[in-house]
Amino acid sequence: MTIAELFAPNQTLAGHLLALLDNQATDTAHDLAHLLRVWQNVRKISAVEGGNLTVLTAATLLHDCVHVPKDSPDRANASRLAATAAKAALTKLNRPEQEIAAVRHAIEAHSFSANLSPKTLEARILQDADRLDALGHIGIARCFAVSGALGRPLYDPLDPQADARDLDDTNFALDHFSTKLLQLAGQFQTETGRILARERHAVLMQFYEGFLNEVTLS
């Protein structure tokens, strides 16, 4: 089976879009494996909630098509830049205007940093599917992979839980749990997404509490 065939019955569209992504430089948290995990989450949610799978195929494959580093001051614009690039790519493929608009909105609204409300079912599904990948075991791995690539320490050895300092996930990987990851489960848009998020949130909490237990100085 090819990667494009995983997106059946939209494998032809997927093949065209995957070809556009071949030379995209990105980080390990937003690579092809991430796209496939998000697609798996999309399928799980869509199987219960519905949604247009053609729109979801394009939105999934293109939602990170413009790479903006996590530490870039332009990070909040990443989803808007990706949505603009997606519109251009789909226009070249002569996709219907209504489909392009739906894909563009789903991409714009998926990002935590963009802080936009999803207005369509497809946008809600994509946002949930993408955020699921920030939770659970894979969310833990992604957090530390990104922090390691940016040269950030695992935690503040003198105050790992930030009891006497401000949280700062630009300096300590563990702080990202409190500033973002542990907040995500309460922000899901679909009932199916919320159920899946609760399961993965529990994994995060178990890890976070265990980590603190091992590193807190007595």
Secondary structure, DSSP 8 states (H G I E B T S, - for coil): --TGGGGTTSHHHHHHHHHHHTT----TTSSHHHHHHHHHHHHHHHHHH---HHHHHHHHHHTT-S---TT-TTGGGHHHHHHHHHHHHHHHTT--HHHHHHHHHHHHHH-TTTT----SHHHHHHHHHHHHTTSHHHHHHHHHHHHHHTT--SS-TT-TT-SSS---TTT-TTHHHHHTGGGGGGG-SSHHHHHHHHHHHHHHHHHHHHHHHHH---
